[in-house]
């Protein structure tokens, strides 16, 4: 049976009277005044009324994480449950019909039977994804791009070839892993690889029956090695943790595994991990997965900077903004390589015309709508190798 979709990709357009704005003064004021300015308010999500930290001078590399939400190609991958995201012409096949009928939800069954995921729709989806990505880097996108929810190497190659030519990505990698739906992390970069990529299985163990499904089938940890412009070796890890429909202990195990991986890395290798962690603001407040467990070992994007940003995902039923998506940069290599996060660079790029729905939150893709691309906004930062001396011990231990 096909597992129901992740909680973070459901109900994105429910509850139009919900207050979707966070702590930003401009958003609160807009909500109190005129509904017509709600969409505008989304674009000030990272505006701060306090003084921004000074920009660190030095050599820079930009990094973006973006959950593109169901980026499938139009072909059936044998052994995966990609039936919803196929053209109607293929859904005449009895095997595909049976795959749609196997959905446990009546809504998902109907969606599977009726969705016409054809080449034209896919191209529209990729065009909008590229528009979001190319908000940064003077229209070329980030130097390193980590994607969540891409089906396979073919669809990433199509995105790169047809819509990201200006970005100059010489590295574009996906390795099929363990999710039966067939969605995985991907990594793209303007930097070349210094060896072949790897996929790691997250060693998750079910403690209860409800955790068995994801413990065995959670997406893998993609490892892609690239060489930074100064010759430093870097390892880029793409991930997508179990959703909030799964027990919190699975995300705890996944977070602890990242710290175990970090211990195995040479001291002179920069490690960057990014993706959809599926850790909500409430869960982090209660469990400290970002603020304690990871922050002790990694510089965490939204802890280092973006202090006035609300998050990358909005969950309507609980009126909750969260940084489900994050970028981690290894603390241990700051002293040996000099590369570190520039706090002033951290932001949530959300100014694409496709990104914001009429409630001011993330706009899911709809082929019949002039807007919509994903139920997540990206997160972005720059790592910098300072030209001036910076106390490495202080930088490495700063929380």
C-alpha positions in Angstrom: 0.0 0.0 0.0 1.1 3.5 -0.7 1.8 5.6 2.4 -0.2 8.8 2.8 1.6 11.9 1.8 3.8 13.7 4.3 2.0 16.0 6.7 4.1 18.9 5.5 2.7 18.6 2.0 -1.0 18.4 3.0 -3.6 21.0 3.6 -1.5 23.9 2.2 -4.6 25.8 1.1 -6.9 25.1 3.9 -8.3 27.6 6.5 -8.2 30.9 4.6 -9.0 32.8 7.8 -5.9 31.4 9.5 -3.3 34.0 10.6 -0.4 32.8 8.5 2.0 35.6 9.4 4.7 35.3 11.9 6.4 37.7 14.2 7.3 40.3 11.5 5.8 43.7 12.2 5.1 44.4 8.5 3.1 41.2 8.2 1.0 41.9 11.3 0.3 45.4 10.1 -0.7 44.1 6.7 -3.1 41.6 8.1 -4.7 44.3 10.3 -5.2 46.7 7.4 -6.2 45.4 4.0 -6.5 41.9 2.7 -5.1 43.0 -0.7 -1.6 43.5 0.8 -1.4 39.9 2.2 0.6 38.6 -0.7 3.0 41.6 -0.6 3.7 40.8 3.1 5.2 37.5 2.2 8.1 39.2 0.6 9.2 40.9 3.8 9.6 37.5 5.7 13.3 38.1 6.2 13.2 41.9 6.9 14.6 42.8 10.3 13.9 45.9 12.4 17.2 45.3 14.2 20.6 46.0 12.8 21.9 43.2 10.5 25.2 41.6 11.3 28.1 43.0 9.3 29.1 41.1 6.1 32.4 39.1 6.5 34.8 40.0 3.7 36.5 37.1 1.9 36.1 34.3 -0.7 32.5 33.1 -0.8 30.5 30.1 -1.8 26.7 30.2 -1.9 24.5 27.3 -0.8 20.7 26.8 -1.2 18.4 24.0 0.0 15.0 23.7 -1.8 12.4 21.0 -1.3 10.8 21.2 -4.8 7.9 18.9 -3.9 7.3 16.0 -6.2 9.6 16.6 -9.1 8.9 13.5 -11.1 9.6 12.8 -14.7 6.9 11.4 -17.0 8.1 7.8 -17.2 7.3 4.9 -14.9 10.3 3.7 -12.8 9.9 0.0 -12.3 9.8 -0.9 -8.6 8.5 2.5 -7.5 5.1 3.9 -6.7 5.3 6.9 -9.0 1.8 6.2 -10.4 0.3 9.6 -9.7 3.0 11.5 -11.6 2.4 9.8 -15.0 0.6 11.0 -18.1 -3.0 9.9 -18.5 -1.9 8.1 -21.6 0.1 5.6 -19.5 -2.8 5.2 -16.9 -4.7 3.0 -19.3 -2.2 0.3 -18.4 -3.7 -2.2 -15.9 -0.5 -2.3 -13.9 -0.6 1.5 -13.5 -4.4 1.4 -12.6 -3.7 -1.2 -9.9 -1.0 1.1 -8.5 -3.4 4.0 -8.3 -6.1 1.8 -6.7 -3.6 0.6 -4.0 -3.6 4.1 -2.4 -5.0 3.9 1.1 -6.8 7.2 0.8 -9.8 7.9 -1.4 -8.5 11.4 -2.1 -5.1 10.0 -3.2 -6.7 7.3 -5.4 -8.8 9.9 -7.2 -5.7 12.2 -7.5 -3.7 9.3 -9.0 -6.4 8.4 -11.5 -7.0 12.0 -12.6 -3.6 13.7 -12.6 -2.2 14.2 -16.1 1.5 14.5 -15.4 2.6 15.1 -19.0 5.7 16.7 -20.6 4.0 20.1 -20.8 3.1 20.0 -17.1 6.6 18.8 -16.1 8.2 21.6 -18.1 6.0 24.2 -16.4 6.9 22.8 -13.0 10.7 22.9 -13.8 10.4 26.4 -15.2 8.9 27.7 -11.9 11.5 25.8 -9.9 14.3 27.4 -11.9 12.7 30.8 -11.4 12.9 30.3 -7.6 16.5 29.0 -7.8 17.7 31.9 -9.9 16.5 34.5 -7.5 20.1 34.4 -6.1 23.5 34.6 -7.6 22.6 37.4 -10.1 20.2 35.1 -11.9 22.5 32.1 -11.9 21.5 30.4 -8.7 23.7 29.2 -5.9 27.1 27.6 -6.3 25.8 24.5 -4.5 22.2 23.5 -4.7 20.7 20.7 -2.5 17.2 19.5 -3.6 14.7 17.3 -1.8 11.9 15.3 -3.5 13.5 14.6 -6.9 12.6 11.3 -8.6 15.8 10.3 -10.4 18.9 11.4 -12.3 16.8 11.8 -15.5 14.6 14.6 -14.1 17.5 16.4 -12.6 19.3 16.3 -15.9 16.2 17.7 -17.6 16.0 20.5 -15.1 19.7 21.3 -15.6 19.7 21.1 -19.4 16.4 22.8 -20.1 16.1 25.5 -17.4 19.4 26.0 -15.5 21.9 26.4 -18.4 22.9 29.8 -17.1 23.8 28.3 -13.8 26.7 26.3 -15.1 26.2 23.2 -13.0 28.9 20.7 -13.9 27.9 18.4 -11.1 24.3 17.1 -10.9 23.8 13.9 -8.9 20.9 11.7 -7.6 21.2 8.1 -6.4 18.0 6.1 -6.1 17.6 5.0 -2.6 14.9 3.5 -0.3 11.7 5.5 -0.6 9.1 3.4 -2.4 7.6 6.5 -3.9 10.9 7.0 -5.7 11.8 10.5 -4.3 15.3 11.2 -3.2 17.7 14.1 -2.4 19.8 15.6 -5.2 22.9 17.8 -5.4 23.9 20.2 -8.1 27.1 22.4 -8.1 29.3 24.6 -10.3 32.2 22.7 -8.7 33.7 19.5 -10.0 33.7 16.2 -8.0 36.9 14.8 -6.7 35.5 11.2 -6.4 32.3 9.4 -7.1 29.2 10.1 -4.9 27.7 7.7 -2.3 24.4 7.0 -0.7 24.1 6.1 3.0 21.1 4.3 4.5 20.0 6.0 7.7 20.2 3.3 10.4 16.7 3.9 11.8 15.2 1.3 14.2 11.4 1.1 14.8 10.6 1.2 18.5 6.9 0.9 17.8 4.7 -0.5 15.0 3.9 3.0 13.7 7.6 3.6 13.0 8.2 0.4 11.0 7.3 1.8 7.6 9.7 4.8 7.6 12.5 3.0 9.5 12.9 0.7 6.6 12.1 3.0 3.7 13.4 6.5 4.6 15.3 8.4 1.9 19.1 7.9 2.0 21.8 10.4 2.9 23.4 11.5 -0.4 27.1 12.3 -0.3 28.6 14.3 -3.1 32.3 15.4 -3.0 33.2 18.7 -4.6 36.3 20.9 -4.7 35.9 24.5 -3.5 37.5 27.3 -5.5 40.5 27.5 -3.2 41.2 23.8 -3.6 39.6 22.7 -0.3 37.8 19.4 -0.4 34.2 19.5 0.6 31.5 16.9 1.1 27.9 17.9 0.3 25.2 15.8 1.9 21.5 15.9 0.8 18.8 14.5 3.1 15.1 14.2 3.7 14.1 12.9 7.1 10.9 11.0 8.1 7.8 13.3 8.1 5.8 14.5 11.1 3.4 11.6 10.4 6.2 9.4 11.9 7.3 9.2 15.6 9.8 11.8 16.8 12.3 9.2 17.8 13.0 8.5 14.1 14.1 12.1 13.6 16.1 11.8 16.8 18.0 8.8 15.4 18.5 10.5 12.1 19.9 13.7 13.8 22.3 11.6 15.9 23.5 9.7 12.8 24.5 13.0 11.2 26.8 13.7 14.2 28.2 10.2 13.9 29.0 10.7 10.2 30.8 14.0 11.1 33.1 12.2 13.5 34.4 10.0 10.6 35.4 12.9 8.4 39.0 14.2 8.0 39.6 17.5 9.9 40.5 19.4 6.7 37.3 18.5 4.8 34.4 21.0 4.8 31.1 19.2 5.3 27.8 20.8 4.4 24.5 19.0 5.1 21.2 20.2 3.9 17.6 19.2 3.1 14.2 18.7 4.6 14.7 17.7 8.2 11.0 17.7 8.9 11.7 19.1 12.4 9.0 21.6 13.4 9.5 24.7 15.5 7.5 23.0 18.3 9.5 19.8 18.1 12.8 21.6 18.2 11.6 23.6 21.2 10.7 20.4 23.0 13.5 18.1 21.8 16.3 20.5 20.8 17.2 18.6 17.7 18.4 21.7 15.9 19.2 24.0 18.9 21.2 21.5 20.9 22.1 18.2 19.3 23.0 19.6 15.9 24.1 23.0 17.0 26.9 21.5 19.1 28.5 20.1 16.0 27.3 22.2 13.1 26.6 25.8 12.3 22.8 25.7 11.7 21.5 28.1 9.1 18.5 29.6 10.9 20.3 29.7 14.3 23.3 31.5 12.8 21.3 34.1 10.9 17.9 35.0 9.5 16.7 36.0 12.9 13.5 37.7 11.7 12.6 34.9 9.2 9.5 33.0 10.0 10.5 29.7 8.4 10.4 27.7 5.2 7.1 25.9 5.6 3.7 26.9 7.0 1.3 24.3 8.4 -2.2 25.7 8.4 -4.0 23.4 10.9 -1.7 24.5 13.6 -0.9 28.0 12.3 2.7 27.1 12.5 5.8 28.3 10.7 8.9 26.1 10.9 12.3 25.7 9.5 11.7 22.2 8.1 14.6 23.0 5.7 18.1 23.8 6.9 21.7 24.0 6.0 24.4 22.7 8.4 28.1 23.6 8.1 30.7 21.6 10.1 32.2 23.5 13.0 35.3 21.2 13.3 36.7 22.4 9.9 36.5 26.1 10.6 40.0 26.3 12.2 41.6 24.0 9.6 40.1 25.4 6.4 38.8 28.9 7.4 35.4 28.3 5.8 32.4 29.2 7.9 28.9 30.6 7.7 28.4 34.3 7.2 25.4 35.0 9.4 24.5 38.1 7.4 24.0 36.0 4.3 21.3 33.6 5.7 17.9 34.2 4.1 14.7 32.6 2.9 14.4 33.6 -0.8 10.7 34.1 -1.5 10.3 36.8 -4.1 9.5 34.6 -7.1 6.0 35.3 -8.5 5.3 31.6 -8.2 6.1 31.1 -4.5 3.3 32.9 -2.5 -0.3 32.0 -2.3 -3.2 34.4 -1.5 -2.8 33.8 2.2 0.9 34.9 2.1 2.3 31.4 2.7 4.0 28.8 0.5 2.2 28.1 -2.8 2.0 24.5 -4.0 2.3 23.7 -7.7 -0.9 23.7 -9.7 -0.6 23.2 -13.5 -3.9 25.1 -13.9 -2.9 28.1 -11.8 -0.6 31.0 -12.8 1.2 30.6 -9.5 2.5 27.8 -7.3 5.7 25.8 -7.3 6.2 24.0 -4.0 4.9 23.8 -0.4 8.4 24.8 0.8 10.5 28.0 0.5 14.2 27.5 0.1 16.9 28.5 2.6 20.1 30.1 1.5 23.5 31.1 3.0 27.0 31.8 2.0 30.1 30.3 3.5 33.1 32.6 3.6 36.8 32.2 3.9 37.8 35.5 5.5 40.6 37.6 4.1 41.2 39.2 7.5 42.2 37.1 10.6 39.2 35.8 12.6 39.8 34.1 15.9 39.1 30.4 14.9 38.4 29.2 18.4 35.7 31.8 18.9 34.2 31.1 15.5 34.2 27.3 16.1 32.5 27.5 19.4 30.0 30.3 18.8 26.5 29.1 19.2 
